[in-house]
Amino acid sequence: MVMDDDLTQLEQMLKDRAAEVAHVHDVPPTMLVRARRRVARNALASVLAAAVIVVGASAGLADLGVLHGSDDVVPGGSQSAAPPSTACAASDLRAAVSLEGAAGSVEGSIELTNVGGATCTLTGRPTVSISSSQGNEVPLQVTESEPQWKADGASPPQGWPVVSLRSGSAASVRVRWSNACPQLSDPVSWKIDLGNGAGTVDASSADASFVPPCNGPTEPSTLEVGPFEPSAGA
Amino acid sequence: MSRLVTREDAYVTEAQGGRLAELYVRHAAEAIRLAYLLTGDRQLAEDLVQDAFVKLAGRLVHLRDAGAFDAYLRRTVVNLANSHFRRKRVERSYLSRSAAEPPVFGEAPDTGRRDELWNGLQRLPVRQRTAIVLRIYEDLPESRVADILGCRPGTVRSLVSRGLAELRVHVRSDGDG
């Protein structure tokens, strides 16, 4: 081990080097332009995603005759009362995994969007598995992590741990995957088992191919999975 | 950092409407210092921090807790620095090994103990260096460093310990040379 005075010298050296960076008074204009573009791109992506969901839901409702006054639909009173929410089935949901590289791992969230026509609920924590491009399940040591709202120091979302999803809204599951050995070079697929027999949803985002580096060949690959929570973008 | 705003929704609206500049002026210097210690390169540090702010601009609407901005920024800077070194590793694997590699951090010859420590620090594996900077410079507890690095607190302890031991070897060999 390094002696105490070595540590003191190291700390002082770090402070001296850090002090070489002066206070920032000006904002680089190019950064603001890039930031605005990014915000605009995100907004556009959200609008397009919502439009796709609305169009899909409308088409589904039209097929059922809801939007065209079908004889099968009772108008008035009995239709105006919202039916009680039921647990989401896998067929109600579309999953996308959004990950970014972290130090030695990849982290992000699984976004589960309700593409069904009715409100449904998610509760608890899914069982998540990952398979290689050959279809082999990656051995994982899965641990439970806290929800993002708790990590952010925020108060619990309304109704949590039950997450109520209106049609078109999304739930989120925080994930962090570390140490994939031997190093995976091909895309992987994610499966999200909703639990309670509700079925399994496959992740579809291209980001899902992002895999962590192999840092310890003798160590297990670990996956931290959070509980369902309302998506921050919902 | 409750001084930023008092209401979450006000924070989000203002931030998206132009408070990014204010956040940059307030937080960029400290973020650049961290990136500089992680990369050893001032220009690269400034570029990484700008990238971090651009990235966070797209996520401000998702940021539920204004007080978490510091943590988000720190984590993003660490992740971007790590991604940078990961890319560099890939690039280097395509380069000829026969050519002598130029010194990565292009410093003048060592003139003292602090330069030796600085150059030694930059030669450490990125995870060891990150753990040391976050623990010793940022003074974060092991649990927070573990959260950022995606490992257990015990691993952070080990990374710091091994990094310091390796650093001492670097410094000794530089001093002998």
Chai-1 contact restraints between the chains, C-beta under 6 A:
chainA,res_idxA,chainB,res_idxB,connection_type,confidence,min_distance_angstrom,max_distance_angstrom,comment,restraint_id
A,V2,B,L164,contact,1.0,0.0,6.0,A-B,restraint_1
A,V2,B,R168,contact,1.0,0.0,6.0,A-B,restraint_2
A,L10,B,L117,contact,1.0,0.0,6.0,A-B,restraint_3
A,E11,B,I136,contact,1.0,0.0,6.0,A-B,restraint_4
A,M13,B,R114,contact,1.0,0.0,6.0,A-B,restraint_5
A,M13,B,L117,contact,1.0,0.0,6.0,A-B,restraint_6
A,L14,B,L37,contact,1.0,0.0,6.0,A-B,restraint_7
A,L14,B,Y137,contact,1.0,0.0,6.0,A-B,restraint_8
A,A18,B,R33,contact,1.0,0.0,6.0,A-B,restraint_9
A,V21,B,A29,contact,1.0,0.0,6.0,A-B,restraint_10
A,V21,B,I32,contact,1.0,0.0,6.0,A-B,restraint_11
A,V21,B,R33,contact,1.0,0.0,6.0,A-B,restraint_12
A,V21,B,Y36,contact,1.0,0.0,6.0,A-B,restraint_13
A,H23,B,A29,contact,1.0,0.0,6.0,A-B,restraint_14
A,V24,B,V25,contact,1.0,0.0,6.0,A-B,restraint_15
A,V24,B,A28,contact,1.0,0.0,6.0,A-B,restraint_16
A,V24,B,A29,contact,1.0,0.0,6.0,A-B,restraint_17
A,V27,B,A21,contact,1.0,0.0,6.0,A-B,restraint_18
A,V27,B,Y24,contact,1.0,0.0,6.0,A-B,restraint_19
A,P28,B,Q50,contact,1.0,0.0,6.0,A-B,restraint_20
A,M31,B,Q50,contact,1.0,0.0,6.0,A-B,restraint_21
A,R34,B,V54,contact,1.0,0.0,6.0,A-B,restraint_22
A,A35,B,L20,contact,1.0,0.0,6.0,A-B,restraint_23
A,A35,B,V54,contact,1.0,0.0,6.0,A-B,restraint_24
A,A35,B,A57,contact,1.0,0.0,6.0,A-B,restraint_25
A,R38,B,V54,contact,1.0,0.0,6.0,A-B,restraint_26
A,R38,B,A57,contact,1.0,0.0,6.0,A-B,restraint_27
A,R38,B,G58,contact,1.0,0.0,6.0,A-B,restraint_28
A,V39,B,A57,contact,1.0,0.0,6.0,A-B,restraint_29
A,V39,B,G58,contact,1.0,0.0,6.0,A-B,restraint_30
A,N42,B,G58,contact,1.0,0.0,6.0,A-B,restraint_31
A,G101,B,S83,contact,1.0,0.0,6.0,A-B,restraint_32
A,A102,B,N79,contact,1.0,0.0,6.0,A-B,restraint_33
A,A102,B,G150,contact,1.0,0.0,6.0,A-B,restraint_34
A,A103,B,V78,contact,1.0,0.0,6.0,A-B,restraint_35
A,A103,B,N82,contact,1.0,0.0,6.0,A-B,restraint_36
A,A103,B,T130,contact,1.0,0.0,6.0,A-B,restraint_37
A,A103,B,L149,contact,1.0,0.0,6.0,A-B,restraint_38
A,G104,B,R127,contact,1.0,0.0,6.0,A-B,restraint_39
A,G104,B,G150,contact,1.0,0.0,6.0,A-B,restraint_40
A,S105,B,G150,contact,1.0,0.0,6.0,A-B,restraint_41
A,D152,B,R64,contact,1.0,0.0,6.0,A-B,restraint_42
A,D152,B,D65,contact,1.0,0.0,6.0,A-B,restraint_43
A,D152,B,A68,contact,1.0,0.0,6.0,A-B,restraint_44
A,G153,B,D65,contact,1.0,0.0,6.0,A-B,restraint_45
A,A154,B,R64,contact,1.0,0.0,6.0,A-B,restraint_46
A,A154,B,D65,contact,1.0,0.0,6.0,A-B,restraint_47
A,R176,B,G150,contact,1.0,0.0,6.0,A-B,restraint_48
A,S178,B,G150,contact,1.0,0.0,6.0,A-B,restraint_49
A,A232,B,H62,contact,1.0,0.0,6.0,A-B,restraint_50
A,G233,B,H62,contact,1.0,0.0,6.0,A-B,restraint_51
